Amino acid sequence: MMGYSGSDVPRGPAPRDLSQFQPYFGPGADHDERPAGRAFGDTLTQPVAKTAPGQQVTVEFVTGHPRNNPRRGGTFFEIQRLSGDHWLRHADDGDWSTKYHWTRTEPHRSVARITWDVPPGTPAGRYRVQHYGDSRNAAGAVTSFTGTSNDFDVE
């Protein structure tokens, strides 16, 4: 029977870095268009003025195709809380209480629907939703934009 020698085991070969690989088998991201009179990042559905833990906040924005910028290491949105005169990130698309749903509403128009199930224990205060997106014009140039909802209170 062989005994344990206490020596370190060599590391061995490192796996390939596949962090930039994102398989996608759907149609490619074509150009984006905004509805007449609207800009990318405009809020289509504003949040309710007051909410409480256990309720859901829903906001919708004019957006571009999420494949224009998959935001690895970033986020498509933040739930922000007002602290003094600064907005601080409270939650984002990596939290279990939030959801990001992208929909192509017409051939080149999109809506981002963001929901936040306000968790128990959420501090009372003033909040808002900020959406980060990118649109692609017909020539293929990608432009970043930000949309911000109205403020709402969690009581």
C-alpha positions in Angstrom: 0.0 0.0 0.0 1.4 3.4 -1.0 1.4 6.1 1.6 0.8 9.8 1.3 4.2 11.6 0.8 3.0 15.1 1.7 4.4 16.6 -1.6 2.5 19.1 -3.8 0.9 17.7 -6.9 2.0 19.6 -10.1 -0.6 22.1 -11.5 -1.0 20.4 -14.9 -2.2 22.1 -18.1 -4.5 25.1 -17.8 -7.9 24.9 -19.5 -8.4 27.2 -22.6 -9.9 30.6 -21.9 -13.4 30.5 -23.4 -14.7 33.6 -21.6 -15.1 35.5 -24.9 -17.0 32.6 -26.6 -20.8 32.9 -26.6 -22.5 30.5 -28.9 -25.6 31.9 -30.5 -27.6 30.1 -33.2 -30.4 32.6 -33.7 -30.5 35.4 -36.4 -27.8 37.9 -36.3 -28.2 41.4 -34.8 -29.4 43.7 -37.6 -29.6 47.4 -37.3 -31.9 49.0 -34.7 -34.6 51.6 -35.1 -36.4 53.7 -32.6 -40.1 54.5 -32.7 -41.0 58.0 -34.1 -40.5 60.7 -31.5 -38.5 58.4 -29.2 -34.8 58.0 -28.5 -32.9 54.9 -27.4 -33.1 54.7 -23.6 -36.5 56.4 -23.4 -38.7 55.0 -20.7 -41.9 53.5 -22.2 -43.4 52.2 -18.9 -42.5 54.1 -15.7 -42.4 52.4 -12.3 -45.2 52.9 -9.8 -44.6 55.9 -7.4 -44.5 53.8 -4.3 -43.9 50.2 -3.6 -42.9 47.9 -0.7 -41.0 44.6 -0.2 -42.9 41.7 -1.7 -44.1 43.8 -4.6 -42.7 44.0 -8.2 -41.4 47.0 -10.0 -41.6 47.0 -13.8 -40.0 49.4 -16.2 -39.7 49.3 -20.0 -37.2 51.1 -22.2 -36.6 51.6 -26.0 -33.5 49.6 -26.6 -31.2 48.0 -29.1 -30.3 44.3 -29.6 -28.4 43.0 -26.6 -25.9 41.3 -29.0 -24.6 44.7 -30.0 -22.7 44.6 -26.7 -23.1 41.5 -24.4 -21.7 43.6 -21.5 -19.5 40.9 -20.1 -18.2 42.1 -16.8 -20.8 44.8 -16.9 -24.6 45.0 -16.6 -27.7 45.8 -18.7 -29.3 47.7 -15.8 -29.0 48.8 -12.2 -31.5 49.3 -9.5 -30.1 52.4 -7.8 -30.8 53.9 -4.4 -30.4 57.5 -3.5 -27.9 58.1 -0.7 -27.5 61.8 0.1 -27.1 63.4 -3.3 -25.6 60.3 -5.0 -27.2 57.3 -6.7 -25.6 54.0 -5.6 -26.1 50.5 -7.2 -28.4 48.5 -5.1 -29.0 45.6 -7.5 -28.3 44.7 -11.1 -29.0 41.9 -13.7 -26.9 39.5 -11.6 -29.3 39.5 -8.7 -32.0 36.8 -8.2 -34.6 39.5 -7.5 -34.2 41.1 -11.0 -35.0 40.1 -14.5 -34.1 41.5 -17.9 -36.4 40.5 -20.8 -35.5 41.8 -24.3 -38.2 41.6 -27.0 -38.0 42.5 -30.7 -41.3 44.3 -31.2 -41.0 45.0 -34.9 -38.3 44.0 -37.4 -35.8 46.6 -36.1 -37.4 47.8 -32.9 -36.8 46.5 -29.4 -38.1 46.9 -25.8 -36.2 46.0 -22.6 -38.5 45.0 -19.8 -36.8 45.1 -16.4 -38.5 43.8 -13.3 -37.4 43.9 -9.7 -39.1 41.7 -7.1 -38.4 44.0 -4.0 -36.9 41.6 -1.5 -37.8 41.5 2.2 -35.4 43.7 4.2 -34.9 46.2 1.4 -34.1 49.6 3.0 -36.8 52.2 2.7 -35.8 55.0 0.4 -35.9 56.5 -3.1 -34.9 54.3 -6.0 -34.7 54.3 -9.8 -33.9 51.9 -12.6 -31.0 52.8 -15.0 -30.7 50.8 -18.3 -27.5 50.5 -20.3 -27.8 49.6 -23.9 -26.2 49.9 -27.4 -27.9 50.5 -30.7 -26.5 49.6 -34.2 -27.2 51.9 -37.2 -27.7 50.7 -40.8 -24.0 51.2 -41.5 -23.1 48.9 -38.6 -21.8 51.5 -36.1 -22.7 50.8 -32.5 -23.6 53.6 -30.1 -24.0 53.3 -26.3 -26.9 54.9 -24.5 -28.3 55.1 -21.0 -32.0 55.4 -20.0 -33.2 56.3 -16.5 -36.7 55.8 -15.1 -38.6 58.1 -12.8 -37.7 57.8 -9.1 -39.9 55.7 -6.9 -40.2 55.1 -3.1 -39.8 51.8 -1.3 -41.6 52.0 2.0 
